[in-house]
Amino acid sequence: MKENSNYIDTLIVGGGQAGVAMSEHLTRADVPHVVLEKGRIAEAWRSVRWDSLVANGPAWHDRFPGLTFTGEGPDSFVKKDRVADYFAEYAEKFQSPIKTGVEVSKVVRNETGRGFVVETSEGTWIAERIVSATGPFQVPVIPAIAPKDDELYQIHSAHYRNPEQLPEGSVLVIGAGSSGVQIADELQRSGKTVYLSVGPHDRPPRSYRQRDFVWWLGVLGLWDATATEPGKEHVTIAVSGAHGGKTIDFRELAQQGLNLVGRTDSFNDGNVYFNNDLAANINAGDDNYLSLLDMADEYIERNKLDLPEEPEARQFLADPECMTNPTTALNLAEAGITTIIWATGFDTDYSWLQVDAFDENNKPAQQRGVSKEQGVYFIGLPWLSRRGSTFIWGVWHDAKYIADQIVIQRQYQQYRIEE
Ligand SMILES: Cc1cc2nc3c(=O)[nH]c(=O)nc-3n(C[C@H](O)[C@H](O)[C@H](O)COP(=O)(O)OP(=O)(O)OC[C@H]3O[C@@H](n4cnc5c(N)ncnc54)[C@H](O)[C@@H]3O)c2cc1C
């Protein structure tokens, strides 16, 4: 063991919802552990989200089993700071051993003994096991097509806070998943002219026949779906809890005044070019929406549920002009565009984790969070075990499984020692 280093059985890196869930299950299983968090508990919910964000799922669903949101109606969509407070409160409830303000800079195998050497901003630890809970959305990704133009204000959705932050002028929001759609809507309502570039997406109904879509995904077993089709997991979901929770409807957004365009293809000489795929993307989103209504109807029929019919959910507004006569090129100056917001997703950064836990693409090589490097675990990643893995309720169940695997390994290690 390194001199002056702390020793712990399991060291969790990251104190977001994944780290808190992991800590709860390890506490229950009497596994000595520590959580090191470089910021505050649930820091991402506090400082890497825009001001008006509310949870995508209702309060009864987007929570851990052990605590409800006090002061919030079960069907309400909780504000982001309240979500962060909830996790701090939750960690307090079971006295989670979280050390905040401690950044892990390096993890390597311990060459002089078992486990790993962990270097942090506050000294060195030796840990038998490492759980990486550093989040699914760490490094904002801006595609290489972004124009090199100092006149334009360009930010990633992770750095968007509110309309006042932007310069005068029109805005191009690229990406129409949950973040892009909500940000574009907010900017348009604030009085700005907004162009929204819409790629392929899934678009669940916010609610259908008196049940929120999170309920439908639950009873239909769709939260538990595993990523079977290669590439399928990358389809973004357009869903929002804003304004009390409304289905994302691109035709309605166009009617409201948003300028919808297809997927952004390229920038050249002050112009931006879009694919001629807006109608196809919206129609494919409609198919996804309708398929959920069909599955819901079948479920109601099979289980003889008394939930009122909702035929109006199948009626769409007429296709707007932007679908029938799409814009495929814009001159940025002529359109008055001074800002581009890239709502184009995130990547991970494991430069601190210098062990053999990655595949040839530098992605975690793991099965349900158990990596190929013995003693290293991942939690909170998209499709770690199922669709629900990055979501609040889903990560809690993944953490339970990983805690179980840790307990099993500890039992093997303790064989004979206890006799
Ligand atoms: C805009 C947006 C809205 C979302 N809305 C919802 C929603 O409504 N409902 C839902 O269920 N899910 C939602 N999600 C998905 C998911 O719940 C969140 O992304 C959540 O923050 C993920 O939790 P996590 O603990 O896995 O990661 P994070 O919350 O990112 O936590 C990781 C933690 O690790 C810390 N960390 C990182 N590196 C180090 C290091 N080297 N040393 C020490 N600490 C480190 C970070 O400071 C951070 O606190 C949303 C995601 C986004 C981007």
The ligand as an ORCA input file, in Angstrom:
! r2SCAN-3c Opt
* xyz 0 1
  C     -30.984     18.101    -20.260
  C     -31.185     16.769    -19.592
  C     -32.406     16.508    -18.957
  C     -32.616     15.261    -18.350
  N     -33.835     15.041    -17.757
  C     -34.070     13.842    -17.176
  C     -35.311     13.577    -16.522
  O     -36.175     14.436    -16.488
  N     -35.518     12.379    -15.955
  C     -34.540     11.417    -15.974
  O     -34.777     10.335    -15.439
  N     -33.367     11.633    -16.582
  C     -33.094     12.816    -17.171
  N     -31.887     13.038    -17.773
  C     -30.913     11.941    -17.854
  C     -30.131     11.674    -16.542
  O     -31.045     11.484    -15.507
  C     -29.180     12.803    -16.173
  O     -28.267     12.999    -17.218
  C     -28.399     12.536    -14.878
  O     -27.699     13.699    -14.528
  C     -27.410     11.373    -14.983
  O     -26.971     11.058    -13.676
  P     -25.549     10.400    -13.368
  O     -25.388     10.331    -11.905
  O     -25.387      9.136    -14.137
  O     -24.522     11.436    -14.004
  P     -24.271     12.945    -13.586
  O     -25.483     13.578    -13.047
  O     -23.596     13.580    -14.756
  O     -23.251     12.787    -12.389
  C     -21.907     12.474    -12.548
  C     -21.140     13.178    -11.447
  O     -19.778     12.785    -11.518
  C     -18.968     13.893    -11.175
  N     -17.643     13.634    -11.733
  C     -17.307     13.489    -13.044
  N     -15.998     13.224    -13.171
  C     -15.486     13.185    -11.920
  C     -14.183     12.944    -11.391
  N     -13.132     12.681    -12.193
  N     -14.005     12.983    -10.039
  C     -15.056     13.228     -9.217
  N     -16.309     13.456     -9.669
  C     -16.516     13.435    -10.998
  C     -19.693     15.076    -11.787
  O     -19.359     16.294    -11.133
  C     -21.158     14.704    -11.579
  O     -21.718     15.255    -10.423
  C     -31.607     14.265    -18.374
  C     -30.387     14.545    -19.003
  C     -30.172     15.785    -19.607
  C     -28.849     16.053    -20.300
*
